[in-house]
Every structure is written in C-alpha cells, then in structure tokens.
Amino acid sequence: MNILLISANTEQINMPVLPLGMACVAEATRRAGHAVSMLNLMNGQDVQGRVAAALADSRPDVVGVSVRNIDDQVMDRPLFLLEKARPVIAAIRAGTDAPIALGGAGYSIFPQDALDYLGADMGIAGEGEAAFPLLLERLGKKAPMSDIPGLYLPRGAGGFHRPAPPDGRRTLDDFPQPDPALLPRPADAPEGAEIFMPFQTRRGCAMACAYCSTGVI
C-alpha cells in the first residue's frame, strides 16, 4: 500500500522539533512492506497547497496524521492547538477518499475526544510501530479491526476503542529506529536554520506527576 504520513505540528515554542515518533512509525511501516512518504508541516504555511501536492505525489491508500500537541501548556492563557490540525484534515479530505488515521503524543492523551473533534476515520493511541502496520493489514484485507491495540473509531459511528496494553519489548533496540538523515525537515527551512534533532534514550515514564502528561501518553 502507499502510505502518506503527515506531521501536523506547527508549534515552535522552546524549539522546532523534527517528528521522531512519526519517523519511527514510518520505519516500521516500511519494514512491513509498504511504500511510505512523509510531510512535515512545521512552518504552518500553505497547508492546503503542500498537503495537496503530497497527495498528488504519493496517491496514498491511507493517510496518517501525527498530532503532537493539544495545547501550549501555558496555564493562565492556553492556546488550543487542535484547531490548527483541523485544516490539515480538511485538506486531506478535499484531495483523497483514503481513510485518515490519527496518532501521536498529543492525540494519545485524549484519543476519543480528539478523534471526534478532528473528524478523522480512526486513531491509534500509544505506540504505533506494531499497531499501525497491523491496521494497514486489516484495512487491506477488509478484516475485523476490533483487536488492534490502541485503536479508536468515531463515537458517533458506533465506534469502539481498545486501550493499548504495555508493549512487550523491554529495550529501545527492539523498536525499529529510523535513519536520522531521513527525518523530514520542513520543506522550506532556511539553510543553516537551527533545528533540534531528537534522540530517544527511554520511552514512557513510571512516575505519575500531576503536572506532566508523559505518564498518560
């Protein structure tokens, strides 16, 4: 299948971050035998045009959208960032009939509500390296999906959800890691621009601090 993965994050508070999570899912998807294209919408400019061009180039069978942030975590006057993801979904709908699947750290905090708000077809909460290729396999075979870990479907469509169990892998070496050179830079990032390169040293957190969303994700 042809798969297009889009990072909808445009938030650059603290630092512009390359979409490592999406790239990890892309690598797992490639290893499952699919053709994968990636689009990074970091700068937030001409979303409709860039999404349309990516759809025309890849002609995807499924589009995955990574949602990194729900808000900017400024407690006195928070900025609701899901509003910025809505035009991405609209641009995809305008250009293809392919199903849209959500994922990402922000999405995983409020998976059902974010799915219903954004109007996508489905979403995967939690780690996507195993769940997303499994979803593609089931979609390709038109097979039942109710046992896919972390899968959410729209509430209004009689949807179901299956909370993701802890992944059985105990070390990051067991996860497919992307080549850092393939991490999608913003298409028009100026030469020499300071962009932070993310690296994983752990995944998740055993703590449950009230101020932090990492344990929930």
N, C-alpha and C positions, 0 to 999 in steps of 0.2 A: 504494500500500500504506500501511497505518497502521503507523508505527514508534514504539516506545517506547524511549527511551534513558535508562538509569539510571546515575548515578554512585554506585558502591558505597563510595567513600572516606569513612571516618569519622575519619581521623587528623587531629588538630589541633595536633600538636607544631610549634612555631615559629609557625604561623599557620593559620587556617582559609582554605582556598583554593577559589575558585569553579572549576568544571570547564571550563576554557577548551578543552582538547583535545576533549572531548565536544561542546561547543558548535560547534566548527569542523566536526566530522563532521556534526552536525545541520544546519548551514547548507548543506553540500554535498549532503546527502540531500534537503533541501527543494528545492534547485535542480534536482535530478534528478526532481522531480515527486511526491515522497511527502509524506504528512502526518506530522509529527514532533511528539511530546510528549517532555518531559524531566522527570526526577525526580532531585532531589539529596538523598541520604540522609546528609548530613554529620553531623547530630547523633546518628545511631545509635539513635534512639528509635522504637519501634513500627514496626520494619522491615516485618514481615508485614502490618500494617494499611495502611501507606502504599503498599506495593507492590500490595496487593490493590485499593486504591482507584484507583491509577493504571491498573491493568489494566482495571478496570471502566469507567473513563472513556475510555480510548483504544482498547480492544479491538484490540490490535496483531496484525499478521500476523507480525512479527519483533520480538524484544526484544534490544537491545544493552546490554551491561553494561560500563562503564568501570572498570578495575582500576588504580588509581594507584600503590599501594604493595605490595611483597612483605613488607617488614619495616620497623621504625622506624629502622634503621641505627645502633642502639646496640650497639657491638661486644661489650661484656662480657656483656650480657644482652638479646639482641634479642627483640623482640616480633613473632611471626609473624602478619602481618595478613591473610593469605589466609583464615584461619579466620573472620574477620569477614565475608568475602564469601560464604561458603558459605550462610548463612541467606537471603541475597538470592536466590541461585539456587533454593533450596528454595521460597521464597515465590512465585517466578515459576512454577515447576513446578506448584505447588498451584493456581494461578489460570488457567493457559492451556496449550494444547498448542503454542503458537507456538515456533519454533526460537529458541534463545538463542545469540547471538554475543558473544564477549568481545573486548575491545580495551583500549587504554590503555597508559600508560608502564610501569607495573609488569608488566602482562601481557606486554609485548613483551620483557622481559628473559628470562623462562623460558616461552615460549609453549606448548610441548608439555606440559611438566610442570604448568603452571598450569591448562591446559585439562583434563587428566586428573584433577587434584585437585579442581577445582570441579565437574566433571561437566556442563559446557555442551556444546552441539552442535557448535560451531565457534569459531574465533577468528581475528582479524586482527592480526598483529604489524606494528609500524611505522605509517607514515602511513595514515590511513583515509579521507581525503577522496575518493580515487578508488576504492579497493578496496571500501569498504562499499557505495556505490551500485551498483558492478558486481556484488557479491554479491547484492544485492536483485534486480537484473535477472535474474540466473541462477536464483535461487530462484523468482521469479515465472513464469519460462518453463520451470522444471524442466530447465534446461540444464546441461551439464557445468561444473564449477567449478575444475577442476584447474589452470587457468592464471591464477587470481586471485592477484595479488601478496600475499605475506604470509599466505595462508590456511593454517590448521591445522585438521585434523579429529582426533577422538579416536584415540589409538594402538590401543586395543583393538578398534575398529571397522574395522580395516584402513585407518586414516586416512593421509593424506598431508600433506606440508607443502611450501610453495613460498616460500622466503625472499624477502622483499621486496627488489627492486632499488632503487637510489637513484632517487628521484623526479626526473624531468627538469626540473622547474621550478626556476629559479635565484633567485627572489626571492619573499618572502612575499606580494607583491602578486599573484602568480599563484594563491594559495590563497584559497578563499572564507572571508572573515573574518566572524564573527557580530557582530551589533549588541550592544555591551556591555550594553545595557539588557535584553537577552533572556537573559543568563547566569542560570541557575537558582539563586537564593538558597535556602538551607534554608527549608522552608515555615514553620517557626515561629521563625525568627531574630528576637530581640527588636529592636524599633525602636531605631535608633541603635547597634546592635552593630557592633563593628569587624570587618569582613570585607575581606580583601585582594582587590583587583581585578587579575587577571593581564593582562599585555600581552606579546605576542611581539615581540622585536627580532631574533631569529635562530631557527634550528631546527637542532638537532643540534650536533655538535662534531667538529672534525677531530683532536682530541687523543685519546689512549688512556690516560689516567691510571688507575693501578691501583685507586685509592680511589673512583672515580666511575663511575656507571652510564650517564651521558648518552651516551657514545660507543657503548655497546652498544645503547641504545634507538634 
